[in-house]
Amino acid sequence: LMVSQKANFTRNMVPVVPYVAVLAGIGFNLISTTLTRSHTLRNRARVIAASVLLAGICAAAIAPLVKRDGDIVRAAAAVDSRDVLANWIKTGRPPEADLAIAGPLQAPPALFKISGVDAFDPVKQSAASLAQAGYDYIAVPSSLAPSLVAEFLTSTLSISGEVDQQRVPRSPAITIAKVDENRLPKAAEASPSVIDLLVDGETATLPCVNAREGHCWIQNRITTVTIHRASSSPKSAARLEVMSPWSDQRISITTKEGDHLTSMTLKEPGTWTPLTLPLSRDTSTLIITISQVHSPHSKLVGGDKRRLGIALRIGS
């Protein structure tokens, strides 16, 4: 059954070891008995040959174990690349910056207890989605470094190690890239975020509002607001309220063409503030850009694991 498995692990052979040891003991006893029978003692040469043969068998049996022990000692003494990564997180990373570490690195669990450090699945999450979700740095095995080739990323640090992919990573080579805030629109193009705003005369509605929370969350740095008009009568503005769980949250609103409409800074976290979205007859799309997206759980300030930027609701 073990031989037929697609994934073969050495530990699966552990149950066989006692039986192999018993057979080896029987064989050892048989050889020693045969070579040292009373009638063979008349021939000293045979006794010497028996001793040499038995010593060779013992040495051959022990040598692999000694070599493996040496390998284990050398591996334990070597500096693992993930230790270098941990040191950079503690001393080189800006304290408020968020870091996403690729799961295949199998980083020590203790790293994810540090504020702003999360794991991600490189198969399910792209560099663009991570940049949109508020991460400032992305760490991956160097074998996956081509996935970090993007206009909005710059290489920050390369940690030497094993480049080839390993089933169980041992000191893998690591590449760390930084998100360039000035090029975030490129990330938004690759990983767009869109919410709808329904306008009917003097009434505005946000379909994304969570019935339990009473508001909807913007969870990306750059979000497109698509405006749907239910009537031909223009509405000059949509009056909303905005709140952020993060202090000094900066908000900028522009047209699709990049023309600046309004901006504000939310100083106090958790405080609702009026926000007016200017609407003209031709306005069909607005772009909301925010400076911060974090997870309360990752930031060690709450249990919510969602990435949260700002909350929106219709103003009273």
MARDO-128471 format. One line per 2 residues: number of its first residue (from 1); their letters; for each residue x, y, z of C-alpha. Coordinates in pm, whole numbers. Each point is the difference from the previous one (the first is absolute). Last residue first. Layout:
! residues N
NUM	A	X/Y/Z ~ ...;
! end
This chain:
! residues 316
316	SG	-2928/6108/703 ~ 302/-109/-201;
314	IR	1/-327/-189 ~ 267/-236/127;
312	LA	368/-59/-72 ~ 270/-181/200;
310	IG	370/56/-66 ~ 302/-226/-42;
308	LR	-53/-348/140 ~ 182/-326/-75;
306	RK	-212/-264/171 ~ 139/-201/293;
304	DG	-225/162/261 ~ 122/-99/347;
302	GV	128/334/118 ~ 301/228/54;
300	LK	285/-243/-73 ~ 78/164/-337;
298	SH	-55/-336/-170 ~ -339/-40/170;
296	PS	-104/357/-77 ~ 96/-61/-366;
294	HV	139/296/-190 ~ -75/232/-292;
292	QS	148/348/8 ~ 51/295/-235;
290	IT	-335/13/-175 ~ -85/63/-364;
288	II	-362/35/-115 ~ -53/24/-377;
286	LT	-331/129/-137 ~ -198/-126/-299;
284	ST	-317/104/-181 ~ 13/378/28;
282	DR	-153/162/-308 ~ -289/177/177;
280	SL	234/104/276 ~ 59/-169/331;
278	PL	213/124/289 ~ 42/-269/267;
276	TL	-50/159/340 ~ 152/-168/305;
274	PT	-128/65/352 ~ 218/-150/278;
272	WT	-65/-306/217 ~ 260/-52/273;
270	GP	148/-349/51 ~ 361/115/-33;
268	EK	66/371/59 ~ 202/197/-252;
266	LT	-194/-72/-317 ~ 174/198/-272;
264	MS	-189/155/-292 ~ -1/34/-377;
262	TL	-224/141/-273 ~ -50/11/-375;
260	HD	343/-54/-159 ~ -6/-66/-375;
258	GE	152/-343/-75 ~ -199/-90/-312;
256	KT	-216/-239/200 ~ -85/289/225;
254	TI	175/46/329 ~ -64/-61/369;
252	SI	282/-2/255 ~ -17/-145/351;
250	RQ	279/8/259 ~ -35/-209/317;
248	DS	179/177/282 ~ -119/-252/260;
246	WP	-124/-342/-107 ~ -342/-152/65;
244	SM	-138/221/-275 ~ -334/176/-34;
242	VE	-192/164/-285 ~ -343/157/-30;
240	LR	-173/60/-330 ~ -171/287/-178;
238	AA	-26/-54/-373 ~ 32/321/-197;
236	SK	-153/207/-281 ~ -270/-251/-88;
234	PS	-112/6/-361 ~ -360/-84/-95;
232	SS	12/-272/-267 ~ -106/-274/236;
230	AR	143/-321/144 ~ 358/117/-23;
228	HI	278/-254/57 ~ 334/130/123;
226	TV	300/-234/-6 ~ 240/68/287;
224	TT	348/-130/-84 ~ 218/-98/293;
222	IR	371/59/62 ~ 163/-107/325;
220	NQ	-228/-298/42 ~ -238/-115/270;
218	IW	-277/257/-30 ~ -251/-112/259;
216	CH	-376/29/-11 ~ -232/139/267;
214	GE	-283/-106/230 ~ 205/-275/167;
212	RA	-264/-272/-10 ~ -157/101/-330;
210	NV	339/38/-169 ~ -16/292/-240;
208	CP	130/-92/-349 ~ -317/121/-170;
206	LT	84/361/93 ~ -304/217/-62;
204	AT	-47/368/-86 ~ -328/191/2;
202	EG	-52/352/-137 ~ -102/-123/-345;
200	DV	91/-368/-9 ~ 373/-60/39;
198	LL	141/-350/45 ~ 366/-22/101;
196	DI	183/-318/-97 ~ 334/-134/127;
194	VS	305/-105/-204 ~ 346/-134/86;
192	PS	239/-78/-284 ~ 298/-239/27;
190	AE	223/55/-305 ~ -118/356/-60;
188	AA	10/74/372 ~ 361/-121/14;
186	KP	90/241/-278 ~ -182/278/186;
184	LR	233/-77/294 ~ 299/147/-180;
182	NE	80/286/238 ~ -49/-230/297;
180	DV	289/-222/-114 ~ -55/-338/169;
178	KA	323/-148/130 ~ 142/-338/-102;
176	IT	171/-263/216 ~ 171/-299/-164;
174	IA	93/-310/198 ~ 240/-287/-72;
172	PS	-116/-303/197 ~ 180/-97/323;
170	RP	-142/-350/7 ~ -344/-24/-155;
168	VR	-175/-340/35 ~ -118/-100/-348;
166	QQ	274/217/-146 ~ -1/239/-296;
164	DV	348/85/-123 ~ 156/330/110;
162	EG	151/-117/330 ~ 119/304/193;
160	SI	94/364/-41 ~ -231/276/125;
158	SL	-91/261/-262 ~ -131/335/125;
156	TS	-200/296/-128 ~ -104/-79/-356;
154	TL	-248/257/-130 ~ -367/-67/-69;
152	FE	-269/209/-175 ~ 124/-70/-351;
150	AV	-11/-376/58 ~ 248/-287/22;
148	LS	-100/-155/329 ~ -128/-322/-159;
146	PA	350/-44/-149 ~ 126/-34/361;
144	LS	-172/-337/45 ~ 328/-199/9;
142	SP	131/279/225 ~ -241/-120/266;
140	VA	-245/283/78 ~ -14/311/220;
138	IY	-241/287/-77 ~ 30/347/153;
136	DY	-241/293/39 ~ -322/-199/29;
134	GA	-319/203/-24 ~ -244/-235/-170;
132	QA	65/165/-337 ~ 367/-97/23;
130	LS	-101/-355/93 ~ -245/-17/-292;
128	AA	272/120/-239 ~ 255/-252/130;
126	SQ	-248/-276/-72 ~ -194/-205/252;
124	KV	-134/-351/-58 ~ 312/-186/-114;
122	PD	234/221/202 ~ -186/-99/320;
120	FA	55/265/265 ~ 147/30/349;
118	DV	-29/312/213 ~ 228/241/188;
116	GS	-144/336/112 ~ 62/-39/372;
114	IK	223/-296/84 ~ -185/-319/92;
112	FL	47/-117/-356 ~ 376/-21/53;
110	AP	-45/-249/285 ~ -151/-250/-244;
108	PA	346/-50/-156 ~ -3/61/-379;
106	QL	-108/-289/-220 ~ 141/175/-307;
104	PG	-275/-167/-205 ~ -258/222/184;
102	AI	120/323/-158 ~ 60/278/253;
100	AL	-210/319/-14 ~ 147/299/186;
98	DA	-185/305/133 ~ 198/316/78;
96	EP	-61/181/330 ~ 332/-95/160;
94	PR	212/69/-313 ~ 176/-329/-77;
92	GT	373/-18/72 ~ 25/-101/367;
90	KI	-273/-248/90 ~ -105/-107/-349;
88	WN	364/-2/-113 ~ 94/-234/288;
86	AL	-285/-233/-88 ~ 112/-7/-365;
84	VD	356/-85/108 ~ -141/-282/213;
82	RS	-199/-108/-305 ~ 327/-30/-192;
80	DV	115/-264/247 ~ 340/53/161;
78	AA	196/-327/10 ~ 75/-170/334;
76	AA	-315/-213/-10 ~ 76/-107/-355;
74	RV	357/-93/96 ~ -123/-207/297;
72	ID	-264/-173/-211 ~ 251/-78/-274;
70	GD	240/-143/256 ~ -273/-219/144;
68	RK	-81/-117/-352 ~ 364/-91/-61;
66	VL	23/-190/328 ~ -320/-188/-82;
64	PA	121/-82/-350 ~ 332/-131/143;
62	IA	-153/-225/270 ~ -115/-288/-219;
60	AA	310/3/-219 ~ 222/13/309;
58	CI	-181/-295/156 ~ 27/-204/-320;
56	GA	366/87/-31 ~ 69/-105/359;
54	LL	-178/-330/-65 ~ 208/-59/-312;
52	VS	326/88/174 ~ -78/-231/291;
50	AA	-100/-285/-230 ~ 315/44/-208;
48	IV	211/-11/316 ~ -172/-318/110;
46	RA	37/-148/-346 ~ 372/75/0;
44	RN	35/-167/337 ~ -110/-332/-148;
42	RL	-56/-248/274 ~ -280/225/122;
40	TH	-199/-109/-302 ~ -75/-335/158;
38	SR	-147/165/310 ~ -242/215/-189;
36	TL	99/365/-32 ~ -91/80/-357;
34	TT	-339/-168/1 ~ -102/142/337;
32	SI	101/355/-98 ~ -189/-19/-328;
30	LN	-317/-143/156 ~ 5/252/286;
28	FG	32/293/-238 ~ -281/-138/-218;
26	IG	-229/-42/299 ~ 83/350/122;
24	AL	-62/151/-344 ~ -334/-178/-23;
22	VA	-103/138/341 ~ 113/352/-96;
20	VY	-195/-18/-327 ~ -311/-101/196;
18	PV	45/287/247 ~ 53/254/-286;
16	VP	-312/-85/-204 ~ -237/213/211;
14	VM	225/307/-68 ~ -42/-23/-378;
12	NR	-272/266/-13 ~ 242/246/161;
10	TF	202/7/-321 ~ -288/159/-186;
8	NA	-116/-104/-346 ~ -266/212/-170;
6	KQ	-171/-193/-281 ~ -54/-299/226;
4	SV	43/-345/-157 ~ 316/-78/198;
2	ML	-178/66/328 ~ -282/-241/-86;
! end
